[in-house]
Amino acid sequence: MYLSSTCSIIVCFLKSYAKIALSSAMKAIFQIAQCRISYAKLRFYFETNKDLSKKVASKI
């Protein structure tokens, strides 16, 4: 009986740890996707506004 309850506690702990790890991984993936989307928007904006991108490039 004692061994069974110990195993169930360990399994419960592992499940909760896996959920935390999965949610952290999902957050990281989401943040990377957001960065890529922002970069793509910025790149599209500068490609559609060539004169603006030349002004920015000359100031850098």
LINFENPE-V40025 format. One record per backbone hydrogen bond with DSSP energy under -1.0 kcal/mol. NH is the residue of the N-H (numbers start at 1). CO is the residue of the C=O. Records with the same first field share a line. If there is no record, write none. Layout:
NH=CO ; CO
//
This chain:
5=1
6=2
7=3
8=4
9=5
10=6
11=7
12=8
13=9
14=10
15=11
16=12
17=13
18=14
19=15
20=16
21=17
22=18
23=19
24=20
25=21
26=22
27=23
28=24
29=25
30=26
31=27
32=28
33=29
34=30
35=31
36=32
37=33
38=34
39=35
40=36
41=37
42=38
43=39
44=40
45=41
46=42
47=43
48=44
49=45
53=49
54=50
55=51
56=52
57=53
58=54
59=55
60=56
//
